[in-house]
Amino acid sequence: MDKTIMPREQLGICAEGNLHSIYLMFNAIDGVEAQLRPCLGNVAQYIYELTDLYADSAFNGFVAVGANGWDSLYADVRPALLQPFPALAEANRDAPALEYDLFIHLRCDRYDILHLVANEVCQMLEGLVELQDEERGFRFMDNRDLTGFVDGTENPKGRNRQQVALVGDDDEAFRGGSYVHVQKFAHNLSKWHRLPVKSQEDIIGRTKQDNIEYASADKPLTSHIKRVNLKDEQGQSMEILRQSMPYGSVKEQGLMFVSTCHTPVNFTKMLESMVKGDGHGHHDHLMDYTRALTGSSFFAPSLDFMLKFQDE
């Protein structure tokens, strides 16, 4: 493929935010790989085409294949850095791994269209996969997490979203794809809301109402922002593109955290910084008020990669 022509990315990877989302986690039925490969291409193509059909409601989505299920589907080629989820545990902080073979992420500003497409996608995959988990996300207030703080403020803007999220020329077969990590966090909101607002702000590193970031000198080393705003050895920011949304019911609610990036390294370093800390006892104090229930690693190939298997 001509290096000057970037494969078509799945549009949901870098899309702007939406009002609603559906997260579908599947495991493949044994022995169906030959049928599943072309079917995934069909599903990805269908989602891509619906982006135009439902443009007025900003529909988008993507299909991602699990790290543990990749080799059974695409035995001859594998993304260079694809690894299982980097499970971590330290004291009372836990980032467990719960891997799935397939993740389909759908978003839209109309809930009815989202529900319709989710059903259609499941019908397309019928007999090939088993649905393991389904969550539905929603925009809360003005892009806030259920903790009351604005979420995703640090996200890259404009064309920089593609530069952060999509694999480039360093892995030729997977240009236009993205490493995806998903964690379902359940918040302890009753415990959180008992904190004074100033204590909450110190834990996050921003003001709650106005979303003003603390000056660098004023950020506690245990603040969430301090723990996730990392730099590499060359002093460059280790960015990810967050596609997270609140989810849940009164019984259980929290954040569906979704990271897309051209490398899994940035997410892994952030998770280590949050859970393990900096080696001097400074972990992310937000982890005292939320609990990761799942942790899954995927790769979302380019649309063109997936379509290569349609004619099998």
C-alpha positions as protocol buffer text, in pm:
chain_id: "A"
residue {
  index: 1
  type: MET
  ca { x: 0 y: 0 z: 0 }
}
residue {
  index: 2
  type: ASP
  ca { x: 128 y: 347 z: -90 }
}
residue {
  index: 3
  type: LYS
  ca { x: 267 y: 512 z: 221 }
}
residue {
  index: 4
  type: THR
  ca { x: 115 y: 844 z: 112 }
}
residue {
  index: 5
  type: ILE
  ca { x: -236 y: 697 z: 134 }
}
residue {
  index: 6
  type: MET
  ca { x: -340 y: 633 z: 494 }
}
residue {
  index: 7
  type: PRO
  ca { x: -576 y: 338 z: 532 }
}
residue {
  index: 8
  type: ARG
  ca { x: -925 y: 443 z: 632 }
}
residue {
  index: 9
  type: GLU
  ca { x: -953 y: 449 z: 1009 }
}
residue {
  index: 10
  type: GLN
  ca { x: -1267 y: 337 z: 1187 }
}
residue {
  index: 11
  type: LEU
  ca { x: -1434 y: 672 z: 1248 }
}
residue {
  index: 12
  type: GLY
  ca { x: -1534 y: 612 z: 1608 }
}
residue {
  index: 13
  type: ILE
  ca { x: -1172 y: 601 z: 1725 }
}
residue {
  index: 14
  type: CYS
  ca { x: -1114 y: 975 z: 1689 }
}
residue {
  index: 15
  type: ALA
  ca { x: -1475 y: 1102 z: 1690 }
}
residue {
  index: 16
  type: GLU
  ca { x: -1582 y: 1391 z: 1910 }
}
residue {
  index: 17
  type: GLY
  ca { x: -1806 y: 1323 z: 2210 }
}
residue {
  index: 18
  type: ASN
  ca { x: -2167 y: 1209 z: 2200 }
}
residue {
  index: 19
  type: LEU
  ca { x: -2475 y: 1202 z: 2422 }
}
residue {
  index: 20
  type: HIS
  ca { x: -2508 y: 822 z: 2439 }
}
residue {
  index: 21
  type: SER
  ca { x: -2295 y: 509 z: 2400 }
}
residue {
  index: 22
  type: ILE
  ca { x: -2324 y: 130 z: 2404 }
}
residue {
  index: 23
  type: TYR
  ca { x: -2032 y: -96 z: 2494 }
}
residue {
  index: 24
  type: LEU
  ca { x: -2058 y: -457 z: 2378 }
}
residue {
  index: 25
  type: MET
  ca { x: -1806 y: -722 z: 2487 }
}
residue {
  index: 26
  type: PHE
  ca { x: -1808 y: -1061 z: 2314 }
}
residue {
  index: 27
  type: ASN
  ca { x: -1621 y: -1389 z: 2321 }
}
residue {
  index: 28
  type: ALA
  ca { x: -1595 y: -1595 z: 2003 }
}
residue {
  index: 29
  type: ILE
  ca { x: -1746 y: -1941 z: 1983 }
}
residue {
  index: 30
  type: ASP
  ca { x: -1475 y: -2204 z: 1927 }
}
residue {
  index: 31
  type: GLY
  ca { x: -1400 y: -2296 z: 1568 }
}
residue {
  index: 32
  type: VAL
  ca { x: -1582 y: -2011 z: 1392 }
}
residue {
  index: 33
  type: GLU
  ca { x: -1279 y: -1802 z: 1295 }
}
residue {
  index: 34
  type: ALA
  ca { x: -1321 y: -1859 z: 921 }
}
residue {
  index: 35
  type: GLN
  ca { x: -1674 y: -1715 z: 934 }
}
residue {
  index: 36
  type: LEU
  ca { x: -1599 y: -1447 z: 1193 }
}
residue {
  index: 37
  type: ARG
  ca { x: -1317 y: -1275 z: 1000 }
}
residue {
  index: 38
  type: PRO
  ca { x: -1533 y: -1167 z: 702 }
}
residue {
  index: 39
  type: CYS
  ca { x: -1825 y: -1094 z: 935 }
}
residue {
  index: 40
  type: LEU
  ca { x: -1615 y: -846 z: 1134 }
}
residue {
  index: 41
  type: GLY
  ca { x: -1527 y: -671 z: 809 }
}
residue {
  index: 42
  type: ASN
  ca { x: -1899 y: -650 z: 726 }
}
residue {
  index: 43
  type: VAL
  ca { x: -1981 y: -509 z: 1070 }
}
residue {
  index: 44
  type: ALA
  ca { x: -1701 y: -250 z: 1050 }
}
residue {
  index: 45
  type: GLN
  ca { x: -1813 y: -149 z: 699 }
}
residue {
  index: 46
  type: TYR
  ca { x: -2175 y: -124 z: 817 }
}
residue {
  index: 47
  type: ILE
  ca { x: -2082 y: 102 z: 1109 }
}
residue {
  index: 48
  type: TYR
  ca { x: -1869 y: 314 z: 873 }
}
residue {
  index: 49
  type: GLU
  ca { x: -2160 y: 358 z: 630 }
}
residue {
  index: 50
  type: LEU
  ca { x: -2409 y: 442 z: 906 }
}
residue {
  index: 51
  type: THR
  ca { x: -2184 y: 732 z: 1005 }
}
residue {
  index: 52
  type: ASP
  ca { x: -2308 y: 903 z: 686 }
}
residue {
  index: 53
  type: LEU
  ca { x: -2666 y: 781 z: 710 }
}
residue {
  index: 54
  type: TYR
  ca { x: -2704 y: 905 z: 1067 }
}
residue {
  index: 55
  type: ALA
  ca { x: -2474 y: 1207 z: 1035 }
}
residue {
  index: 56
  type: ASP
  ca { x: -2741 y: 1438 z: 1181 }
}
residue {
  index: 57
  type: SER
  ca { x: -2715 y: 1252 z: 1511 }
}
residue {
  index: 58
  type: ALA
  ca { x: -2335 y: 1210 z: 1496 }
}
residue {
  index: 59
  type: PHE
  ca { x: -2341 y: 829 z: 1493 }
}
residue {
  index: 60
  type: ASN
  ca { x: -2000 y: 659 z: 1507 }
}
residue {
  index: 61
  type: GLY
  ca { x: -1836 y: 343 z: 1630 }
}
residue {
  index: 62
  type: PHE
  ca { x: -1555 y: 93 z: 1594 }
}
residue {
  index: 63
  type: VAL
  ca { x: -1475 y: -277 z: 1616 }
}
residue {
  index: 64
  type: ALA
  ca { x: -1172 y: -390 z: 1819 }
}
residue {
  index: 65
  type: VAL
  ca { x: -1021 y: -737 z: 1858 }
}
residue {
  index: 66
  type: GLY
  ca { x: -892 y: -858 z: 2194 }
}
residue {
  index: 67
  type: ALA
  ca { x: -523 y: -915 z: 2260 }
}
residue {
  index: 68
  type: ASN
  ca { x: -586 y: -1275 z: 2362 }
}
residue {
  index: 69
  type: GLY
  ca { x: -818 y: -1349 z: 2071 }
}
residue {
  index: 70
  type: TRP
  ca { x: -612 y: -1184 z: 1798 }
}
residue {
  index: 71
  type: ASP
  ca { x: -395 y: -1478 z: 1694 }
}
residue {
  index: 72
  type: SER
  ca { x: -687 y: -1715 z: 1640 }
}
residue {
  index: 73
  type: LEU
  ca { x: -849 y: -1464 z: 1404 }
}
residue {
  index: 74
  type: TYR
  ca { x: -546 y: -1320 z: 1224 }
}
residue {
  index: 75
  type: ALA
  ca { x: -273 y: -1580 z: 1267 }
}
residue {
  index: 76
  type: ASP
  ca { x: -35 y: -1440 z: 1005 }
}
residue {
  index: 77
  type: VAL
  ca { x: 3 y: -1083 z: 1127 }
}
residue {
  index: 78
  type: ARG
  ca { x: -15 y: -910 z: 1467 }
}
residue {
  index: 79
  type: PRO
  ca { x: 18 y: -548 z: 1581 }
}
residue {
  index: 80
  type: ALA
  ca { x: 376 y: -503 z: 1701 }
}
residue {
  index: 81
  type: LEU
  ca { x: 291 y: -389 z: 2056 }
}
residue {
  index: 82
  type: LEU
  ca { x: -34 y: -576 z: 2125 }
}
residue {
  index: 83
  type: GLN
  ca { x: -21 y: -730 z: 2473 }
}
residue {
  index: 84
  type: PRO
  ca { x: -276 y: -851 z: 2730 }
}
residue {
  index: 85
  type: PHE
  ca { x: -409 y: -592 z: 2975 }
}
residue {
  index: 86
  type: PRO
  ca { x: -135 y: -484 z: 3223 }
}
residue {
  index: 87
  type: ALA
  ca { x: -307 y: -598 z: 3544 }
}
residue {
  index: 88
  type: LEU
  ca { x: -177 y: -428 z: 3859 }
}
residue {
  index: 89
  type: ALA
  ca { x: -243 y: -445 z: 4233 }
}
residue {
  index: 90
  type: GLU
  ca { x: -98 y: -241 z: 4518 }
}
residue {
  index: 91
  type: ALA
  ca { x: -236 y: -213 z: 4874 }
}
residue {
  index: 92
  type: ASN
  ca { x: -614 y: -158 z: 4833 }
}
residue {
  index: 93
  type: ARG
  ca { x: -581 y: -50 z: 4468 }
}
residue {
  index: 94
  type: ASP
  ca { x: -656 y: -305 z: 4200 }
}
residue {
  index: 95
  type: ALA
  ca { x: -654 y: -286 z: 3820 }
}
residue {
  index: 96
  type: PRO
  ca { x: -765 y: -638 z: 3723 }
}
residue {
  index: 97
  type: ALA
  ca { x: -762 y: -791 z: 3378 }
}
residue {
  index: 98
  type: LEU
  ca { x: -1080 y: -930 z: 3226 }
}
residue {
  index: 99
  type: GLU
  ca { x: -1013 y: -1002 z: 2861 }
}
residue {
  index: 100
  type: TYR
  ca { x: -1265 y: -1038 z: 2580 }
}
residue {
  index: 101
  type: ASP
  ca { x: -1225 y: -1146 z: 2218 }
}
residue {
  index: 102
  type: LEU
  ca { x: -1420 y: -856 z: 2072 }
}
residue {
  index: 103
  type: PHE
  ca { x: -1526 y: -504 z: 2168 }
}
residue {
  index: 104
  type: ILE
  ca { x: -1780 y: -305 z: 1970 }
}
residue {
  index: 105
  type: HIS
  ca { x: -1814 y: 59 z: 2072 }
}
residue {
  index: 106
  type: LEU
  ca { x: -2117 y: 251 z: 1941 }
}
residue {
  index: 107
  type: ARG
  ca { x: -2204 y: 616 z: 2007 }
}
residue {
  index: 108
  type: CYS
  ca { x: -2476 y: 851 z: 1893 }
}
residue {
  index: 109
  type: ASP
  ca { x: -2674 y: 1158 z: 1999 }
}
residue {
  index: 110
  type: ARG
  ca { x: -2998 y: 960 z: 1957 }
}
residue {
  index: 111
  type: TYR
  ca { x: -3055 y: 671 z: 2193 }
}
residue {
  index: 112
  type: ASP
  ca { x: -3311 y: 501 z: 1966 }
}
residue {
  index: 113
  type: ILE
  ca { x: -3066 y: 481 z: 1672 }
}
residue {
  index: 114
  type: LEU
  ca { x: -2798 y: 346 z: 1904 }
}
residue {
  index: 115
  type: HIS
  ca { x: -3032 y: 77 z: 2034 }
}
residue {
  index: 116
  type: LEU
  ca { x: -3137 y: -14 z: 1680 }
}
residue {
  index: 117
  type: VAL
  ca { x: -2779 y: -48 z: 1553 }
}
residue {
  index: 118
  type: ALA
  ca { x: -2666 y: -247 z: 1858 }
}
residue {
  index: 119
  type: ASN
  ca { x: -2941 y: -500 z: 1787 }
}
residue {
  index: 120
  type: GLU
  ca { x: -2851 y: -515 z: 1418 }
}
residue {
  index: 121
  type: VAL
  ca { x: -2482 y: -572 z: 1496 }
}
residue {
  index: 122
  type: CYS
  ca { x: -2566 y: -853 z: 1738 }
}
residue {
  index: 123
  type: GLN
  ca { x: -2783 y: -1015 z: 1471 }
}
residue {
  index: 124
  type: MET
  ca { x: -2497 y: -994 z: 1220 }
}
residue {
  index: 125
  type: LEU
  ca { x: -2273 y: -1177 z: 1468 }
}
residue {
  index: 126
  type: GLU
  ca { x: -2531 y: -1433 z: 1577 }
}
residue {
  index: 127
  type: GLY
  ca { x: -2397 y: -1787 z: 1602 }
}
residue {
  index: 128
  type: LEU
  ca { x: -2036 y: -1667 z: 1598 }
}
residue {
  index: 129
  type: VAL
  ca { x: -1996 y: -1491 z: 1932 }
}
residue {
  index: 130
  type: GLU
  ca { x: -2152 y: -1477 z: 2277 }
}
residue {
  index: 131
  type: LEU
  ca { x: -2233 y: -1143 z: 2438 }
}
residue {
  index: 132
  type: GLN
  ca { x: -2048 y: -1129 z: 2771 }
}
residue {
  index: 133
  type: ASP
  ca { x: -2113 y: -775 z: 2889 }
}
residue {
  index: 134
  type: GLU
  ca { x: -2317 y: -473 z: 2783 }
}
residue {
  index: 135
  type: GLU
  ca { x: -2311 y: -125 z: 2931 }
}
residue {
  index: 136
  type: ARG
  ca { x: -2478 y: 195 z: 2818 }
}
residue {
  index: 137
  type: GLY
  ca { x: -2309 y: 527 z: 2871 }
}
residue {
  index: 138
  type: PHE
  ca { x: -2445 y: 880 z: 2876 }
}
residue {
  index: 139
  type: ARG
  ca { x: -2324 y: 1237 z: 2882 }
}
residue {
  index: 140
  type: PHE
  ca { x: -2359 y: 1373 z: 3234 }
}
residue {
  index: 141
  type: MET
  ca { x: -2423 y: 1747 z: 3268 }
}
residue {
  index: 142
  type: ASP
  ca { x: -2159 y: 1941 z: 3069 }
}
residue {
  index: 143
  type: ASN
  ca { x: -1919 y: 1653 z: 2995 }
}
residue {
  index: 144
  type: ARG
  ca { x: -1866 y: 1569 z: 3360 }
}
residue {
  index: 145
  type: ASP
  ca { x: -1784 y: 1246 z: 3535 }
}
residue {
  index: 146
  type: LEU
  ca { x: -2029 y: 1138 z: 3806 }
}
residue {
  index: 147
  type: THR
  ca { x: -1780 y: 1277 z: 4059 }
}
residue {
  index: 148
  type: GLY
  ca { x: -1892 y: 1619 z: 3931 }
}
residue {
  index: 149
  type: PHE
  ca { x: -1564 y: 1709 z: 3757 }
}
residue {
  index: 150
  type: VAL
  ca { x: -1528 y: 1778 z: 3385 }
}
residue {
  index: 151
  type: ASP
  ca { x: -1377 y: 1473 z: 3213 }
}
residue {
  index: 152
  type: GLY
  ca { x: -1143 y: 1464 z: 2914 }
}
residue {
  index: 153
  type: THR
  ca { x: -1016 y: 1822 z: 2941 }
}
residue {
  index: 154
  type: GLU
  ca { x: -665 y: 1709 z: 2845 }
}
residue {
  index: 155
  type: ASN
  ca { x: -780 y: 1534 z: 2527 }
}
residue {
  index: 156
  type: PRO
  ca { x: -592 y: 1622 z: 2206 }
}
residue {
  index: 157
  type: LYS
  ca { x: -778 y: 1859 z: 1975 }
}
residue {
  index: 158
  type: GLY
  ca { x: -839 y: 1867 z: 1600 }
}
residue {
  index: 159
  type: ARG
  ca { x: -600 y: 1672 z: 1376 }
}
residue {
  index: 160
  type: ASN
  ca { x: -385 y: 1598 z: 1680 }
}
residue {
  index: 161
  type: ARG
  ca { x: -649 y: 1342 z: 1776 }
}
residue {
  index: 162
  type: GLN
  ca { x: -541 y: 1127 z: 1479 }
}
residue {
  index: 163
  type: GLN
  ca { x: -172 y: 1176 z: 1557 }
}
residue {
  index: 164
  type: VAL
  ca { x: -223 y: 1056 z: 1914 }
}
residue {
  index: 165
  type: ALA
  ca { x: -472 y: 776 z: 1849 }
}
residue {
  index: 166
  type: LEU
  ca { x: -364 y: 616 z: 1521 }
}
residue {
  index: 167
  type: VAL
  ca { x: -66 y: 394 z: 1439 }
}
residue {
  index: 168
  type: GLY
  ca { x: 166 y: 549 z: 1180 }
}
residue {
  index: 169
  type: ASP
  ca { x: 443 y: 425 z: 952 }
}
residue {
  index: 170
  type: ASP
  ca { x: 630 y: 245 z: 1232 }
}
residue {
  index: 171
  type: ASP
  ca { x: 397 y: -57 z: 1193 }
}
residue {
  index: 172
  type: GLU
  ca { x: 312 y: -59 z: 824 }
}
residue {
  index: 173
  type: ALA
  ca { x: 49 y: -337 z: 827 }
}
residue {
  index: 174
  type: PHE
  ca { x: -149 y: -160 z: 1099 }
}
residue {
  index: 175
  type: ARG
  ca { x: -136 y: 204 z: 995 }
}
residue {
  index: 176
  type: GLY
  ca { x: -464 y: 373 z: 1078 }
}
residue {
  index: 177
  type: GLY
  ca { x: -536 y: 131 z: 1363 }
}
residue {
  index: 178
  type: SER
  ca { x: -538 y: 201 z: 1735 }
}
residue {
  index: 179
  type: TYR
  ca { x: -450 y: 32 z: 2065 }
}
residue {
  index: 180
  type: VAL
  ca { x: -760 y: 34 z: 2285 }
}
residue {
  index: 181
  type: HIS
  ca { x: -781 y: -19 z: 2661 }
}
residue {
  index: 182
  type: VAL
  ca { x: -1112 y: -38 z: 2845 }
}
residue {
  index: 183
  type: GLN
  ca { x: -1177 y: -30 z: 3219 }
}
residue {
  index: 184
  type: LYS
  ca { x: -1514 y: -28 z: 3391 }
}
residue {
  index: 185
  type: PHE
  ca { x: -1483 y: 179 z: 3709 }
}
residue {
  index: 186
  type: ALA
  ca { x: -1751 y: 166 z: 3981 }
}
residue {
  index: 187
  type: HIS
  ca { x: -1749 y: 484 z: 4189 }
}
residue {
  index: 188
  type: ASN
  ca { x: -1819 y: 494 z: 4562 }
}
residue {
  index: 189
  type: LEU
  ca { x: -2020 y: 813 z: 4528 }
}
residue {
  index: 190
  type: SER
  ca { x: -2158 y: 819 z: 4883 }
}
residue {
  index: 191
  type: LYS
  ca { x: -1801 y: 816 z: 5017 }
}
residue {
  index: 192
  type: TRP
  ca { x: -1693 y: 1074 z: 4757 }
}
residue {
  index: 193
  type: HIS
  ca { x: -1977 y: 1316 z: 4827 }
}
residue {
  index: 194
  type: ARG
  ca { x: -1897 y: 1315 z: 5198 }
}
residue {
  index: 195
  type: LEU
  ca { x: -1569 y: 1490 z: 5116 }
}
residue {
  index: 196
  type: PRO
  ca { x: -1555 y: 1870 z: 5129 }
}
residue {
  index: 197
  type: VAL
  ca { x: -1534 y: 2022 z: 4779 }
}
residue {
  index: 198
  type: LYS
  ca { x: -1180 y: 2150 z: 4845 }
}
residue {
  index: 199
  type: SER
  ca { x: -1067 y: 1796 z: 4932 }
}
residue {
  index: 200
  type: GLN
  ca { x: -1225 y: 1667 z: 4609 }
}
residue {
  index: 201
  type: GLU
  ca { x: -1046 y: 1940 z: 4412 }
}
residue {
  index: 202
  type: ASP
  ca { x: -713 y: 1849 z: 4570 }
}
residue {
  index: 203
  type: ILE
  ca { x: -766 y: 1484 z: 4471 }
}
residue {
  index: 204
  type: ILE
  ca { x: -840 y: 1580 z: 4109 }
}
residue {
  index: 205
  type: GLY
  ca { x: -606 y: 1879 z: 4071 }
}
residue {
  index: 206
  type: ARG
  ca { x: -876 y: 2109 z: 3928 }
}
residue {
  index: 207
  type: THR
  ca { x: -1154 y: 2328 z: 4058 }
}
residue {
  index: 208
  type: LYS
  ca { x: -1491 y: 2156 z: 4047 }
}
residue {
  index: 209
  type: GLN
  ca { x: -1724 y: 2428 z: 3928 }
}
residue {
  index: 210
  type: ASP
  ca { x: -1503 y: 2618 z: 3682 }
}
residue {
  index: 211
  type: ASN
  ca { x: -1268 y: 2336 z: 3576 }
}
residue {
  index: 212
  type: ILE
  ca { x: -956 y: 2546 z: 3631 }
}
residue {
  index: 213
  type: GLU
  ca { x: -639 y: 2339 z: 3660 }
}
residue {
  index: 214
  type: TYR
  ca { x: -425 y: 2399 z: 3967 }
}
residue {
  index: 215
  type: ALA
  ca { x: -93 y: 2572 z: 3911 }
}
residue {
  index: 216
  type: SER
  ca { x: 183 y: 2312 z: 3886 }
}
residue {
  index: 217
  type: ALA
  ca { x: 332 y: 2407 z: 4222 }
}
residue {
  index: 218
  type: ASP
  ca { x: -9 y: 2370 z: 4390 }
}
residue {
  index: 219
  type: LYS
  ca { x: -92 y: 2022 z: 4258 }
}
residue {
  index: 220
  type: PRO
  ca { x: -52 y: 1753 z: 4524 }
}
residue {
  index: 221
  type: LEU
  ca { x: 171 y: 1468 z: 4407 }
}
residue {
  index: 222
  type: THR
  ca { x: -126 y: 1241 z: 4480 }
}
residue {
  index: 223
  type: SER
  ca { x: -366 y: 1434 z: 4254 }
}
residue {
  index: 224
  type: HIS
  ca { x: -517 y: 1256 z: 3956 }
}
residue {
  index: 225
  type: ILE
  ca { x: -382 y: 1510 z: 3706 }
}
residue {
  index: 226
  type: LYS
  ca { x: -30 y: 1485 z: 3848 }
}
residue {
  index: 227
  type: ARG
  ca { x: -37 y: 1106 z: 3822 }
}
residue {
  index: 228
  type: VAL
  ca { x: -162 y: 1086 z: 3461 }
}
residue {
  index: 229
  type: ASN
  ca { x: 9 y: 1384 z: 3294 }
}
residue {
  index: 230
  type: LEU
  ca { x: 337 y: 1211 z: 3217 }
}
residue {
  index: 231
  type: LYS
  ca { x: 633 y: 1286 z: 2992 }
}
residue {
  index: 232
  type: ASP
  ca { x: 867 y: 1047 z: 2814 }
}
residue {
  index: 233
  type: GLU
  ca { x: 1247 y: 1047 z: 2831 }
}
residue {
  index: 234
  type: GLN
  ca { x: 1260 y: 1317 z: 2561 }
}
residue {
  index: 235
  type: GLY
  ca { x: 1026 y: 1541 z: 2760 }
}
residue {
  index: 236
  type: GLN
  ca { x: 730 y: 1486 z: 2525 }
}
residue {
  index: 237
  type: SER
  ca { x: 381 y: 1448 z: 2671 }
}
residue {
  index: 238
  type: MET
  ca { x: 260 y: 1087 z: 2677 }
}
residue {
  index: 239
  type: GLU
  ca { x: -88 y: 1151 z: 2545 }
}
residue {
  index: 240
  type: ILE
  ca { x: -388 y: 925 z: 2497 }
}
residue {
  index: 241
  type: LEU
  ca { x: -727 y: 999 z: 2342 }
}
residue {
  index: 242
  type: ARG
  ca { x: -999 y: 931 z: 2600 }
}
residue {
  index: 243
  type: GLN
  ca { x: -1339 y: 819 z: 2475 }
}
residue {
  index: 244
  type: SER
  ca { x: -1484 y: 767 z: 2824 }
}
residue {
  index: 245
  type: MET
  ca { x: -1842 y: 819 z: 2944 }
}
residue {
  index: 246
  type: PRO
  ca { x: -2036 y: 768 z: 3267 }
}
residue {
  index: 247
  type: TYR
  ca { x: -2249 y: 453 z: 3280 }
}
residue {
  index: 248
  type: GLY
  ca { x: -2484 y: 269 z: 3508 }
}
residue {
  index: 249
  type: SER
  ca { x: -2789 y: 280 z: 3728 }
}
residue {
  index: 250
  type: VAL
  ca { x: -2859 y: 387 z: 4083 }
}
residue {
  index: 251
  type: LYS
  ca { x: -2737 y: 45 z: 4200 }
}
residue {
  index: 252
  type: GLU
  ca { x: -2396 y: 58 z: 4026 }
}
residue {
  index: 253
  type: GLN
  ca { x: -2253 y: 353 z: 3841 }
}
residue {
  index: 254
  type: GLY
  ca { x: -1919 y: 491 z: 3741 }
}
residue {
  index: 255
  type: LEU
  ca { x: -1703 y: 549 z: 3437 }
}
residue {
  index: 256
  type: MET
  ca { x: -1644 y: 339 z: 3127 }
}
residue {
  index: 257
  type: PHE
  ca { x: -1286 y: 442 z: 3063 }
}
residue {
  index: 258
  type: VAL
  ca { x: -1179 y: 398 z: 2701 }
}
residue {
  index: 259
  type: SER
  ca { x: -827 y: 489 z: 2587 }
}
residue {
  index: 260
  type: THR
  ca { x: -720 y: 491 z: 2222 }
}
residue {
  index: 261
  type: CYS
  ca { x: -357 y: 548 z: 2127 }
}
residue {
  index: 262
  type: HIS
  ca { x: -92 y: 473 z: 1864 }
}
residue {
  index: 263
  type: THR
  ca { x: 100 y: 285 z: 2134 }
}
residue {
  index: 264
  type: PRO
  ca { x: -7 y: 91 z: 2446 }
}
residue {
  index: 265
  type: VAL
  ca { x: 291 y: 228 z: 2638 }
}
residue {
  index: 266
  type: ASN
  ca { x: 128 y: 559 z: 2733 }
}
residue {
  index: 267
  type: PHE
  ca { x: -176 y: 395 z: 2892 }
}
residue {
  index: 268
  type: THR
  ca { x: 39 y: 140 z: 3076 }
}
residue {
  index: 269
  type: LYS
  ca { x: 262 y: 411 z: 3223 }
}
residue {
  index: 270
  type: MET
  ca { x: -42 y: 611 z: 3337 }
}
residue {
  index: 271
  type: LEU
  ca { x: -198 y: 307 z: 3503 }
}
residue {
  index: 272
  type: GLU
  ca { x: 128 y: 229 z: 3684 }
}
residue {
  index: 273
  type: SER
  ca { x: 150 y: 590 z: 3800 }
}
residue {
  index: 274
  type: MET
  ca { x: -204 y: 578 z: 3936 }
}
residue {
  index: 275
  type: VAL
  ca { x: -191 y: 238 z: 4107 }
}
residue {
  index: 276
  type: LYS
  ca { x: 176 y: 189 z: 4197 }
}
residue {
  index: 277
  type: GLY
  ca { x: 266 y: 556 z: 4230 }
}
residue {
  index: 278
  type: ASP
  ca { x: 600 y: 725 z: 4184 }
}
residue {
  index: 279
  type: GLY
  ca { x: 810 y: 507 z: 4412 }
}
residue {
  index: 280
  type: HIS
  ca { x: 786 y: 763 z: 4692 }
}
residue {
  index: 281
  type: GLY
  ca { x: 442 y: 670 z: 4822 }
}
residue {
  index: 282
  type: HIS
  ca { x: 243 y: 902 z: 4595 }
}
residue {
  index: 283
  type: HIS
  ca { x: -36 y: 711 z: 4423 }
}
residue {
  index: 284
  type: ASP
  ca { x: -354 y: 853 z: 4272 }
}
residue {
  index: 285
  type: HIS
  ca { x: -589 y: 927 z: 4563 }
}
residue {
  index: 286
  type: LEU
  ca { x: -888 y: 913 z: 4329 }
}
residue {
  index: 287
  type: MET
  ca { x: -834 y: 535 z: 4338 }
}
residue {
  index: 288
  type: ASP
  ca { x: -953 y: 543 z: 4701 }
}
residue {
  index: 289
  type: TYR
  ca { x: -1300 y: 638 z: 4576 }
}
residue {
  index: 290
  type: THR
  ca { x: -1340 y: 424 z: 4265 }
}
residue {
  index: 291
  type: ARG
  ca { x: -1274 y: 59 z: 4183 }
}
residue {
  index: 292
  type: ALA
  ca { x: -1178 y: -95 z: 3852 }
}
residue {
  index: 293
  type: LEU
  ca { x: -1403 y: -394 z: 3784 }
}
residue {
  index: 294
  type: THR
  ca { x: -1253 y: -486 z: 3446 }
}
residue {
  index: 295
  type: GLY
  ca { x: -946 y: -425 z: 3233 }
}
residue {
  index: 296
  type: SER
  ca { x: -931 y: -527 z: 2868 }
}
residue {
  index: 297
  type: SER
  ca { x: -679 y: -478 z: 2588 }
}
residue {
  index: 298
  type: PHE
  ca { x: -778 y: -457 z: 2220 }
}
residue {
  index: 299
  type: PHE
  ca { x: -660 y: -341 z: 1881 }
}
residue {
  index: 300
  type: ALA
  ca { x: -897 y: -161 z: 1644 }
}
residue {
  index: 301
  type: PRO
  ca { x: -752 y: -214 z: 1294 }
}
residue {
  index: 302
  type: SER
  ca { x: -815 y: 17 z: 1003 }
}
residue {
  index: 303
  type: LEU
  ca { x: -1132 y: -44 z: 806 }
}
residue {
  index: 304
  type: ASP
  ca { x: -921 y: -144 z: 506 }
}
residue {
  index: 305
  type: PHE
  ca { x: -740 y: -411 z: 708 }
}
residue {
  index: 306
  type: MET
  ca { x: -1068 y: -570 z: 814 }
}
residue {
  index: 307
  type: LEU
  ca { x: -1215 y: -559 z: 464 }
}
residue {
  index: 308
  type: LYS
  ca { x: -926 y: -766 z: 326 }
}
residue {
  index: 309
  type: PHE
  ca { x: -1091 y: -1073 z: 478 }
}
residue {
  index: 310
  type: GLN
  ca { x: -1442 y: -1015 z: 341 }
}
residue {
  index: 311
  type: ASP
  ca { x: -1399 y: -1249 z: 43 }
}
residue {
  index: 312
  type: GLU
  ca { x: -1286 y: -1555 z: 239 }
}
